[in-house]
Amino acid sequence: MLGSFASETTPDRSFVDSLLQIIDHGCNIGFTGPRDVSQTCTNLRSAFEHPEAVTDSIMTQLSAGRLAGPYTDPPFPNTRISPLGVAIRKRSGKLRQIHHLSWPHGSSVNDGIADSEASIIYDMLAKSIDDLRASGPGSLMIKFDLEAAFRHIPIRLADVPLLGYSWTDSIYFELFLMFGLRSAPYIFNLFAEALHWILQHHIPSWLRHYLDDFLLIFSPSTPPWIAHAALTWLRGLVRFLGLSLQDKKTEGPSMCLEMLGIELDSIAMEARLPAEKLAYLSEVLHVWRGKTHCSLRELQELTGYLIFCSQVIPHSRAFLQSLFDFAASFKSSYSRRRLSRAARRDISWWSDFAAAWNGVHVISPDRQVVDIYTDASGTKGAGGICGSHWFAIRIPRRYSTRDIKFKELFAVVHALLCWGPQLSGLHVNFHIDNTNVFHALENLSIRSAPTMQLLRQFLFLCARLDITFTPLWIRSEDNPLADAASRFEFTRLFKLAPLCHYVFVYH
């Protein structure tokens, strides 16, 4: 069924043939490790703490035909038995069985699956925000989520012996894709792409998907009845393909809905963190600001939530790098370590920002572009030009011995301090003749600790004022106005730009 629909919409017949091959014979999970190895194990403690959750899950999967078993003895010459566990969702308390295919470290099933079989890029929310911006205020939206999506993709018989587990003296084998298998998202996404093409071919909307989560955005000129008819049609399509929707996660048509945990509002044209998630962010950061030591798991939970929040906080990912570096330094996931100074700085940045942030990212139309030119003199001062506005300042005495890249970035920061409120909601092109500062703004990082601290202040201001920016490198000879201001050569400045004589800031 899926093949016949997909063949209408994509000229890539080999892609359709690959899907049909998987449907008929099961998918290749991409395992390249040794297959003549057997392993047994003990289940995780969490499985024994919640045995009813494991038993219920096994019974559900057995009744759906997604498991082979139970067996008292392995039915294959070589079998891999990996541990079962139970994960608890933090806020809902919901229990979910997990199959720990990353055990044992270094020789697990997941270790035998190459990066090329598991690589997938997730940027759906950013593109959805771009789509909503293009569609405009008043757009109707629909979101839906496929139920037990991975569990519809069969696994080829040759890979089944790799996917065993034991429970109450019985052995079971997975017959369909499951969460925890490294290549499962990549394989499932092939089918999600096919469904995407089918919907795009039949429904007049912007369309994005993140694995099994789909979002449709209808332009404000689209009659509401078309959006309602589209939802009815796609429900029928999903049933026809042997799938089902999660009713609790199906929303719309609506001008405001929650997608991947972020509220999208086409009336206010905002992407925002829901109030309870914003409150949780503040609570978590308050706790972490008082921490001196942490475990790797605690750190991973923090960075995971900050990555989620960074989707609606421009430039904030720059303040995750020290946390990532600190996490990479753990030699054991069970040890506790003192937080590094750099990690504490990142946590402080997030804490300060969260305290002043309302959780809202404005989805503005194409932003007005403003050009700012800055420069610094090694011995005198710093200057900046924005249209006919300009400033010239002496570098504070406490910074007089800093290197030139620090002073060049100081000029950029001072430009925001001068004109920041007027630049709110705009896009700024910063024209800079220092390559170190250009690369720092481009990569949101620089090796110099003092200059990095200045960069953090710059990014805090940009995030707080909702300013986006692009650094542009120029030759020194093409930056004469800012150069004149930084050297206090006002006669040269006014000769080059007479209007600057009337509008200035001088310290």
Phi, psi and omega per residue, in radians:
M1 nan -0.868 -3.135
L2 -1.084 -0.679 -3.126
G3 -1.098 -0.717 -3.120
S4 -1.176 -0.672 3.092
F5 -1.184 -0.817 -3.072
A6 -1.132 -0.581 -3.113
S7 -1.162 -0.346 3.087
E8 -1.257 -0.455 -2.911
T9 -1.972 -0.302 3.135
T10 -2.167 2.346 3.113
P11 -1.343 -0.120 -3.084
D12 -1.469 1.547 -3.099
R13 -1.146 -0.552 -3.137
S14 -1.123 -0.592 3.093
F15 -1.119 -0.814 3.120
V16 -1.078 -0.731 3.130
D17 -1.078 -0.631 3.114
S18 -1.126 -0.715 3.107
L19 -1.119 -0.767 3.139
L20 -1.119 -0.628 3.093
Q21 -1.077 -0.753 3.126
I22 -1.145 -0.754 -3.138
I23 -1.068 -0.711 -3.070
D24 -1.409 -0.643 -2.974
H25 -2.166 -0.070 -3.120
G26 1.595 2.782 -3.064
C27 -1.595 2.652 3.006
N28 -1.540 2.057 -3.051
I29 -1.339 -0.072 3.069
G30 1.481 0.319 -3.124
F31 -1.335 2.209 -3.136
T32 -2.085 0.125 3.128
G33 -1.375 -3.082 -3.139
P34 -1.190 2.387 3.138
R35 -1.819 -0.121 -3.127
D36 -1.648 0.571 -3.114
V37 -2.110 2.364 3.019
S38 -1.934 2.552 3.083
Q39 -2.494 2.559 3.016
T40 -2.196 2.951 -3.073
C41 -2.835 3.012 2.977
T42 -1.820 2.428 3.134
N43 -1.168 2.797 -3.137
L44 -1.184 2.700 -3.116
R45 -1.015 -0.613 -3.114
S46 -1.072 -0.522 3.112
A47 -1.171 -0.690 -3.140
F48 -1.315 -0.415 3.093
E49 -1.329 -0.417 -3.127
H50 -2.308 1.074 -3.054
P51 -1.112 -0.546 -3.125
E52 -1.147 -0.592 3.126
A53 -1.166 -0.699 3.127
V54 -1.175 -0.823 -3.120
T55 -1.079 -0.768 3.138
D56 -1.076 -0.734 -3.140
S57 -1.118 -0.750 3.139
I58 -1.100 -0.760 3.135
M59 -1.103 -0.690 3.124
T60 -1.114 -0.790 -3.120
Q61 -1.212 -0.621 3.087
L62 -1.109 -0.783 -3.113
S63 -1.159 -0.449 3.114
A64 -1.534 -0.020 3.128
G65 1.324 0.399 -3.080
R66 -1.713 -0.033 3.114
L67 -2.216 2.593 2.945
A68 -1.789 2.326 -3.127
G69 2.378 -3.067 0.068
P70 -1.435 2.597 3.079
Y71 -2.092 2.508 3.028
T72 -1.484 -0.504 3.081
D73 -2.254 2.608 3.137
P74 -1.024 2.310 -3.130
P75 -1.474 -0.068 -3.112
F76 -2.045 2.667 3.131
P77 -1.020 -0.717 3.128
N78 -2.240 2.159 -3.112
T79 -2.306 2.578 3.060
R80 -1.949 2.073 3.083
I81 -1.808 2.034 -3.132
S82 -1.896 2.714 -3.008
P83 -1.210 2.606 2.944
L84 -1.720 2.636 3.044
G85 -2.610 3.141 3.097
V86 -2.295 2.215 3.069
A87 -1.772 2.487 -3.136
I88 -1.986 2.119 3.088
R89 -1.169 2.305 -2.967
K90 -1.052 -0.815 -3.013
R91 -1.571 -0.724 -3.095
S92 -1.452 -0.396 -3.083
G93 1.314 0.124 -3.117
K94 -1.185 2.414 3.138
L95 -1.664 2.396 3.135
R96 -2.410 2.228 3.102
Q97 -1.202 2.441 3.069
I98 -2.167 2.544 3.073
H99 -1.916 1.905 -2.955
H100 -1.446 1.387 -3.089
L101 -1.419 0.054 3.057
S102 -1.700 0.166 3.053
W103 -1.846 2.466 -0.112
P104 -1.421 2.667 -3.098
H105 -1.037 2.236 3.092
G106 1.691 -0.412 -3.132
S107 -2.425 0.430 -3.122
S108 -1.388 3.028 3.057
V109 -1.047 -0.791 -3.139
N110 -1.132 -0.563 3.082
D111 -1.127 -0.422 3.141
G112 -1.519 0.085 3.131
I113 -1.888 2.111 -3.051
A114 -1.212 2.756 3.099
D115 -0.983 -0.660 -3.092
S116 -1.109 -0.358 3.140
E117 -1.600 -0.071 -3.043
A118 -2.286 -0.011 -3.051
S119 -1.360 2.208 3.096
I120 -2.631 2.435 -3.083
I121 -1.779 2.211 3.136
Y122 -1.908 1.968 3.051
D123 -2.527 0.537 -2.997
M124 -1.096 -0.734 -3.054
L125 -1.126 -0.770 3.131
A126 -1.045 -0.731 3.131
K127 -1.231 -0.583 3.092
S128 -1.140 -0.684 3.084
I129 -1.114 -0.710 3.077
D130 -1.085 -0.710 3.113
D131 -1.102 -0.752 -3.140
L132 -1.141 -0.661 3.073
R133 -1.068 -0.765 -3.133
A134 -1.202 -0.637 -3.116
S135 -1.233 -0.776 3.045
G136 1.816 2.969 -3.110
P137 -1.031 2.501 3.109
G138 1.505 0.158 3.140
S139 -1.228 2.384 3.011
L140 -1.467 2.520 -3.119
M141 -2.288 2.594 3.032
I142 -2.284 2.365 3.001
K143 -2.257 2.525 3.063
F144 -2.553 2.758 -3.064
D145 -2.309 2.265 3.107
L146 -1.320 2.399 -3.121
E147 -1.452 2.347 3.109
A148 0.808 0.843 -2.953
A149 -1.035 -0.874 -3.098
F150 -1.042 -0.555 -3.017
R151 -1.254 0.040 3.087
H152 -1.699 -0.097 -3.057
I153 -1.785 1.965 -3.089
P154 -1.272 2.689 3.112
I155 -1.843 2.433 -3.133
R156 -1.151 2.634 -3.048
L157 -1.015 -0.626 -3.089
A158 -1.087 -0.419 -3.104
D159 -1.684 -0.207 -3.086
V160 -1.021 -0.712 -3.140
P161 -1.060 -0.300 3.130
L162 -1.390 -0.248 -2.884
L163 -2.045 0.784 -3.116
G164 -1.651 2.769 2.940
Y165 -2.647 2.855 -3.125
S166 -2.141 2.583 3.111
W167 -2.720 2.249 -3.118
T168 0.835 0.901 3.063
D169 1.150 0.298 3.080
S170 -2.136 2.646 -3.118
I171 -1.948 2.409 3.138
Y172 -2.289 2.720 3.096
F173 -2.300 2.396 3.102
E174 -1.252 2.353 3.092
L175 -1.912 -0.207 -3.118
F176 -2.315 2.783 3.136
L177 -0.977 2.606 3.128
M178 -2.505 2.758 3.004
F179 -1.105 2.468 -3.122
G180 1.876 -0.392 3.054
L181 -1.436 2.210 -2.980
R182 -1.018 -0.679 -3.069
S183 -1.556 -0.049 -3.051
A184 -1.051 -0.803 3.131
P185 -1.045 -0.744 -3.127
Y186 -1.091 -0.797 -3.111
I187 -1.155 -0.799 -3.140
F188 -1.090 -0.628 -3.089
N189 -1.092 -0.409 3.045
L190 -1.057 -0.747 3.126
F191 -1.282 -0.616 3.085
A192 -1.114 -0.649 3.086
E193 -1.122 -0.688 3.112
A194 -1.109 -0.771 3.095
L195 -1.111 -0.670 3.092
H196 -0.997 -0.826 -3.133
W197 -1.099 -0.692 3.130
I198 -1.089 -0.844 -3.132
L199 -1.108 -0.743 -3.130
Q200 -1.094 -0.553 -3.117
H201 -1.293 -0.411 -3.011
H202 -2.021 -0.307 -3.045
I203 -2.065 2.235 -3.110
P204 -1.422 1.409 -3.110
S205 -2.702 2.884 2.857
W206 -1.277 2.514 -3.051
L207 -2.465 2.293 3.048
R208 -2.370 2.692 3.016
H209 -2.504 2.612 3.046
Y210 -2.188 1.691 -3.005
L211 0.931 -1.892 -3.066
D212 -1.733 0.127 3.076
D213 -1.760 2.213 -3.098
F214 -2.127 2.515 3.092
L215 -2.305 2.244 3.065
L216 -2.010 2.334 3.118
I217 -2.140 2.124 -3.125
F218 -1.781 2.378 -3.127
S219 -1.091 2.669 -3.118
P220 -0.997 -0.419 -3.135
S221 -1.403 -0.144 3.141
T222 -1.319 2.185 3.099
P223 -1.030 2.426 -3.117
P224 -0.975 -0.558 -3.093
W225 -1.124 -0.492 3.108
I226 -1.183 -0.725 3.112
A227 -1.109 -0.729 3.109
H228 -1.143 -0.721 3.118
A229 -1.136 -0.625 3.122
A230 -1.104 -0.716 3.122
L231 -1.133 -0.737 3.101
T232 -1.079 -0.751 -3.113
W233 -1.141 -0.760 -3.086
L234 -1.239 -0.497 3.023
R235 -1.066 -0.774 3.117
G236 -1.142 -0.689 3.125
L237 -1.083 -0.799 -3.113
V238 -1.077 -0.740 3.089
R239 -1.103 -0.721 -3.125
F240 -1.071 -0.583 -3.134
L241 -1.466 0.030 3.119
G242 1.446 0.288 3.132
L243 -1.899 3.134 3.070
S244 -2.601 2.703 3.113
L245 -1.653 2.626 2.973
Q246 -1.454 1.874 -3.060
D247 -1.023 -0.645 -3.112
K248 -1.155 -0.395 -3.095
K249 -1.870 0.158 3.073
T250 -1.653 2.152 -3.120
E251 -2.299 2.615 3.051
G252 1.813 3.117 -0.013
P253 -1.132 2.344 -3.070
S254 -2.669 2.747 3.061
M255 -1.616 -0.038 3.102
C256 -2.567 2.159 3.101
L257 -2.674 2.937 3.138
E258 -1.815 2.190 -3.130
M259 -2.183 2.093 -3.140
L260 0.941 0.644 3.082
G261 1.480 -0.020 3.140
I262 -2.001 2.335 3.100
E263 -1.394 2.232 3.026
L264 -1.892 2.221 -3.061
D265 -2.241 1.948 -3.112
S266 -1.523 -0.102 3.049
I267 -1.448 -0.960 3.100
A268 -1.401 -0.191 -3.042
M269 0.925 1.098 -3.131
E270 -2.359 2.588 2.862
A271 -2.018 2.129 -2.998
R272 -2.425 2.686 3.045
L273 -1.376 2.175 3.106
P274 -0.965 2.658 -3.019
A275 -0.967 -0.730 -3.100
E276 -1.195 -0.553 3.115
K277 -1.308 -0.597 3.078
L278 -1.162 -0.723 3.104
A279 -1.115 -0.695 3.127
Y280 -1.134 -0.677 3.100
L281 -1.026 -0.808 -3.131
S282 -1.122 -0.711 -3.138
E283 -1.116 -0.813 -3.117
V284 -1.073 -0.790 -3.102
L285 -1.192 -0.576 3.072
H286 -1.082 -0.745 3.110
V287 -1.133 -0.792 -3.081
W288 -1.201 -0.511 -3.140
R289 -1.136 -0.433 3.117
G290 -1.649 -0.031 -3.124
K291 -1.383 2.585 2.986
T292 -2.020 -0.455 -3.130
H293 -2.307 2.742 3.088
C294 -2.731 2.842 3.012
S295 -1.667 2.894 3.121
L296 -1.098 -0.712 -3.131
R297 -1.094 -0.748 3.107
E298 -1.066 -0.735 -3.137
L299 -1.147 -0.701 3.126
Q300 -1.144 -0.643 3.081
E301 -1.121 -0.720 3.117
L302 -1.120 -0.902 -3.088
T303 -1.120 -0.608 3.099
G304 -1.055 -0.747 -3.135
Y305 -1.257 -0.635 3.114
L306 -1.184 -0.624 3.055
I307 -1.064 -0.753 3.100
F308 -1.036 -0.835 -3.110
C309 -1.159 -0.535 -3.077
S310 -1.121 -0.251 3.129
Q311 -1.103 -0.432 -3.134
V312 -2.079 0.278 3.085
I313 -2.164 1.755 -3.108
P314 -0.973 2.433 3.020
H315 1.226 0.003 -3.018
S316 -1.257 -0.346 -3.137
R317 -1.105 -0.364 3.090
A318 -1.092 -0.376 -3.098
F319 -1.772 0.460 2.993
L320 -1.983 -0.314 -3.001
Q321 -1.053 -0.735 -3.137
S322 -1.156 -0.566 3.086
L323 -1.214 -0.694 3.073
F324 -1.103 -0.766 -3.132
D325 -1.082 -0.718 3.133
F326 -1.151 -0.724 3.116
A327 -1.076 -0.665 -3.120
A328 -1.198 -0.302 -3.100
S329 -1.479 -0.152 3.115
F330 -1.223 2.262 3.080
K331 -1.587 -0.334 3.117
S332 -2.431 2.421 3.134
S333 -1.289 -0.152 -3.085
Y334 -1.758 -0.209 -3.095
S335 -1.408 2.784 3.030
R336 -2.000 2.410 -3.077
R337 -2.303 2.703 3.064
R338 -1.246 2.348 3.121
L339 -1.081 2.358 3.099
S340 -1.242 2.781 3.122
R341 -1.067 -0.709 3.141
A342 -1.137 -0.695 3.117
A343 -1.123 -0.705 3.118
R344 -1.126 -0.608 3.101
R345 -1.123 -0.745 3.108
D346 -1.084 -0.755 3.128
I347 -1.096 -0.704 3.111
S348 -1.097 -0.712 3.116
W349 -1.052 -0.845 -3.135
W350 -1.089 -0.712 -3.125
S351 -1.130 -0.790 3.119
D352 -1.104 -0.717 -3.115
F353 -1.190 -0.779 -3.116
A354 -1.072 -0.594 -3.126
A355 -1.151 -0.452 -3.077
A356 -1.884 0.033 -3.000
W357 -1.828 2.472 -3.136
N358 -1.669 0.081 3.094
G359 1.489 0.093 -3.004
V360 -1.896 2.329 2.954
H361 -1.998 2.009 -3.086
V362 -1.319 2.246 3.088
I363 -1.611 1.464 -3.090
S364 -1.458 2.737 3.019
P365 -1.139 -3.061 3.134
D366 -0.848 2.129 -3.019
R367 -1.264 2.531 3.001
Q368 -1.157 2.419 -3.077
V369 -1.772 2.303 3.100
V370 -2.117 2.431 3.130
D371 -1.850 2.256 3.088
I372 -2.172 2.311 3.101
Y373 -1.963 2.287 3.123
T374 -2.294 2.774 3.092
D375 -2.801 2.810 3.090
A376 -2.389 2.494 3.056
S377 -1.698 2.459 -3.097
G378 -1.088 -0.514 -3.033
T379 -2.044 -0.327 -3.020
K380 -1.860 -1.345 -3.014
G381 -2.762 -2.693 3.138
A382 -2.402 2.619 -3.124
G383 -2.477 2.789 3.124
G384 -2.630 2.634 -3.111
I385 -2.255 2.293 3.034
C386 -2.414 1.712 -3.036
G387 1.136 -2.166 3.092
S388 -1.667 0.048 3.101
H389 -1.581 2.587 3.139
W390 -2.685 2.836 3.004
F391 -2.454 2.701 3.014
A392 -2.460 2.204 -3.089
I393 -2.349 2.649 2.975
R394 -1.462 2.409 3.066
I395 -1.124 2.236 3.133
P396 -0.917 2.522 -3.047
R397 -0.997 -0.590 -3.109
R398 -1.179 -0.274 3.127
Y399 -1.871 0.121 -3.006
S400 -1.100 -0.478 -3.123
T401 -1.630 0.023 3.121
R402 -1.196 2.758 -3.141
D403 -1.314 3.012 -3.002
I404 -1.166 -0.566 -3.123
K405 -1.164 -0.602 3.071
F406 -1.103 -0.790 -3.108
K407 -1.175 -0.623 3.100
E408 -1.126 -0.736 3.119
L409 -1.252 -0.557 3.059
F410 -1.012 -0.688 3.107
A411 -1.099 -0.694 3.123
V412 -1.133 -0.783 3.133
V413 -1.092 -0.722 -3.132
H414 -1.124 -0.572 3.081
A415 -1.051 -0.708 3.095
L416 -1.186 -0.652 3.111
L417 -1.131 -0.604 3.128
C418 -1.282 -0.845 -2.920
W419 -2.063 0.107 -3.047
G420 -0.887 -0.904 -3.121
P421 -1.022 -0.622 3.117
Q422 -1.294 -0.338 -3.119
L423 -1.627 -0.073 -3.088
S424 -1.002 2.264 -3.136
G425 1.438 0.052 -3.111
L426 -1.854 2.996 3.029
H427 -1.940 2.249 -3.061
V428 -1.963 2.246 2.954
N429 -1.637 1.967 3.094
F430 -1.613 1.999 3.135
H431 -1.619 2.060 -2.974
I432 -2.308 2.412 3.140
D433 -1.836 0.226 3.083
N434 -1.915 2.082 -3.035
T435 -1.155 -0.604 3.137
N436 -1.104 -0.766 -3.141
V437 -1.240 -0.664 3.070
F438 -0.989 -0.847 -3.126
H439 -1.193 -0.577 3.107
A440 -1.099 -0.762 3.125
L441 -1.268 -0.515 3.133
E442 -1.295 -0.696 -3.081
N443 -1.731 -0.103 -3.109
L444 1.011 0.595 3.138
S445 -2.826 2.649 3.058
I446 -2.695 2.560 -3.023
R447 -1.243 -0.534 -3.118
S448 -1.176 2.107 -3.101
A449 -1.076 -0.822 3.126
P450 -1.086 -0.704 3.141
T451 -1.223 -0.601 3.090
M452 -1.121 -0.656 3.098
Q453 -1.100 -0.675 3.083
L454 -1.165 -0.690 3.098
L455 -1.089 -0.652 3.100
R456 -1.075 -0.727 3.116
Q457 -1.125 -0.713 3.107
F458 -1.054 -0.828 -3.108
L459 -1.199 -0.577 3.065
F460 -1.070 -0.782 3.125
L461 -1.108 -0.748 3.134
C462 -1.080 -0.777 -3.140
A463 -1.162 -0.741 -3.102
R464 -1.166 -0.630 -3.077
L465 -1.675 0.035 -3.123
D466 0.984 0.944 3.100
I467 -1.927 2.207 2.977
T468 -1.739 2.755 -3.044
F469 -2.647 2.789 3.010
T470 -2.342 2.191 3.041
P471 -1.431 2.375 3.123
L472 -2.218 2.125 3.125
W473 -1.442 2.386 3.066
I474 -2.313 2.781 3.075
R475 -1.274 2.647 -3.130
S476 -1.013 -0.655 -3.132
E477 -1.206 -0.278 3.094
D478 -1.653 0.179 -3.109
N479 -2.210 0.864 -2.980
P480 -1.239 -0.576 -3.078
L481 -1.191 -0.870 3.125
A482 -1.125 -0.611 3.109
D483 -1.104 -0.766 3.132
A484 -1.115 -0.734 3.136
A485 -1.108 -0.714 -3.100
S486 -1.177 -0.439 -3.131
R487 -1.709 0.060 -3.112
F488 1.059 0.520 3.108
E489 -1.617 1.290 -2.981
F490 -1.239 -0.551 3.094
T491 -1.056 -0.773 3.109
R492 -1.148 -0.689 -3.136
L493 -1.069 -0.837 -3.088
F494 -1.234 -0.500 3.089
K495 -1.196 -0.703 3.134
L496 -1.286 -0.602 -3.085
A497 -2.476 1.516 -3.065
P498 -0.994 -0.581 -3.107
L499 -1.126 -0.443 3.137
C500 -1.105 -0.287 -3.126
H501 -1.139 -0.394 -2.988
Y502 -1.808 -0.309 -3.105
V503 -2.278 1.977 -3.093
F504 -2.696 2.868 2.959
V505 -2.297 2.150 -3.106
Y506 -2.335 2.242 3.119
H507 -2.086 nan nan
